[in-house]
Amino acid sequence: IEPRFNNPTGRSLTNEQKKNIITYSERHNIPIIEDDIFRDIFFSDPTPSIKTYDKLGKVIHISSFSKTIAPAIRIGWIVASEKIIEQLADVRMQIDYGSSILSQMVVYEMLKNKSYDKHLVKLRYVLKDKRDFMLNILNNLFKDIAHWEVPSGGYFVWLVFKIDIDIKYLFYELLSKEKILINPGYIYGSKEKSIRLSFAFESNENIKHALYKIYTYVKKD
């Protein structure tokens, strides 16, 4: 379960939903893997993890530095019972001997000298600004033809069209004619006329260009 700012919708579980998940897990003896990969990329007050409400050790909480430092930093952590950690460590040793020592040293130094905390403050500021830039364009162009939720963190905005459009056709037209790659909702199993938008990596200029092109093709269709 991705509890916060999930991929692809950018949505988060409410605290009540998290408690209900724990109750169901305990009642039916079902373990939970909490994939909290975007936990540190929040734009307002942070919310508790599902693990926070776990009293019986049913939740295995995992996260990573790959979304906050760099995709190449394949280092993360697990919060679980000692027995589960030992079992997972044994499995990991059978796969390989661990992550790059250089990557581990980079993360270690960032945590040791508190530069990671400073980096997170800057990262949140930059991503919130980019989110707001994208939302401003959406409000100006798409409000009559689509709807979306405002993500309180993470990378993504989930755009759902109110009008009947051919998402597959839109995908191929944008890719073949404009070299713009969109993530249509159907690749995530969605039945909605939807696309996933990301504000994380592209410049504001590219975000603006892509959104205007999407709007033009949607209106033309």
N, C-alpha and C positions, 0 to 999 in steps of 0.2 A: 504494500500500500504506500503510495506517495501522499503524505498528509498535507504538504505545503507546496503551493505554486507548481502543481504537477505538470508534467509533459504529457499531452499537448495543450491542455485547456488553461493552465495557469491558475486553476482553482485550488482552494484550500478547504480542508475539513474544518468544521466548527468544533469547538471544545466538546459540545454535547455529542456530536457524531463520534468523536474519538472515545468518549466514555462508553457510548453504546457499543462500539466495536470491541472494547475491552470486556464489557459485560457478556457479549455474545461469545467471545473467545473463551472466557472462563467457564461459561455454562456448558459449552460443547467441547471443551478441551482441545481447542484449535490454536496452534501457534501462529504468530503473525511476524512477517518480515516487514519492517518499516523502512522503506527506502527514502531517507530524508535528505536527498542529495542537494536540495536548494535551501536548506535550513538557515544558512547564514546570509542569504540574499533577500532580506526583508526591507521594505520601505516605510513601515510604520512599526508599532510595537510588536515585538516577536511573540509568537504564540507557543504554548507547550507542545511537546511531541506526544505521540501516543504512548511512548515508553514512560512518560511522566506518570501516567495513570495505572501502570502495570504493577500489581502487587504480588503476582504469582510467578513472575518470570516467563510469561508467555510471549513476550515481544523481543525479537532480535532487531535491534536498532542499528542501521548502517548508514554511513555517509562518506564523503570523499572531499578531497581538496581539488579535484579536477574541474569543478565548476567555478571555483573562486580564485585559484592561482593560475592554472593553465591546463588544457586538456591532456597534455603530455605527462602531467603529474598524476600517475596512476597509484595514488596512495590514499587510503581511507582509514576508517576505524569501525569497530563493532562494539556495541554495548549489549552484553548478554550475560548469562550465568557462566561461571568458571568452567563448568563441564562442557557447555556448548562451544566456548572459546577454544578449549583444548581440542575438541573434535574438529572444528573448522581449521585450526592451525595445522593439524595433522593432514587434512585434505589438501591444504595449500602447499605443504611441503611435497606432496606427491605430484602436484602440478608443476611447480618450479621452486626455485630457492628464494623467491621474494622479489621485491621491487628494486629498481636501480638504487645503488648506494648514494649516487650523486643527488637523485631526487629526494631521498630520505634526508640527506644532510641539508638541502635547501629548506625543506619544510621544518626540520628541527631548529635551524637557526632563526627562521621567521617566527616560530613559536617562542623560542628562548628569549629573543630580544624584543618581543612585543610588536615587531613590524607587521605581523599578520593582522593584528587588530587594526592597525592604522590602514593597512591595505584594504580591509573590509569596509571601513568607513568611506574611503575614496570610491571603492567599487560600487557600493550602494548608491552613493551620490550620482555617479556617472550613469548607472543603469536606470535609476529613477528619472533622471533628466531625459534619457533616451525613450523611456516608456511614455513620459508626458509628451514628448515631441510626436511620437507615433499616435497617441490618443488625440492630440490636437488635430492632426490631419484626418483621422477617422471621423471626428466630430464634424469637421468641415465638409467632408466628401461623402461619407458612407451612412450618415445617420438615418437617411430615408430608405436605404436599401439593405441595411444590415444591422445587427445588434451584437454587442460584446459586453463582457464584464471587465472591470478595472482590476488587474492583478495587483495584489499588495506585496509582490516580490517576484523573484524568479526571472525568466527570460521571455515569457510568451503571452500573446493575446490571442484568444480564440474568437475568430470572426465568423458569424453565422448569418447567411444572407436571408432576407425576408422574401426576396423575389425568386422565381424559378429560373435557375441558370444551370448550364451543363458544366459541372466542376471539372470533369475530365477534359472537355474541350478547352476550357480556360487554362488548365494546366499545360496542355500541348501547345496552345497558341502562344502563351507567354514564354515558354521554353524555346520553341522553335524560332519565333520571330523577334523576341526581345532579350533572349538569354537570361530570363528571370525564372528562377526555380521556386515554386511555391510548394508547400506541404498540404495537399488536399486532405480534408477530414476523413475521406474513405480509407486512407492507408492506415488509420488508427481504429478502423471499425465503426466510425460514426456514420449514421444514416442522414445526418443533417447536411445541408448545402453549406459546407464550412471549409475554412482553411486556417492553418496555424501560422500566425505571424510571430517572428522573433525580432526583438529590438536589441539583442545582446552584442552582436559582432559587427554589423554593418554600420557605416557612418550615417549621420543624419541625412546627408545629401543622397545617399543610396536608398535609404528608407523612404524618403520623400519621392524619389524617382520611381521606385517600385510600386508604391501605393497609388500614385497617379496613373501608372500604366495599368494596374489591376482595375482601377475604377473605370478607365477608358474602355477596356475590353469588356468589362461587365455591362456597361451601359450600351456598348455596341451590340453585344449579344442579345 
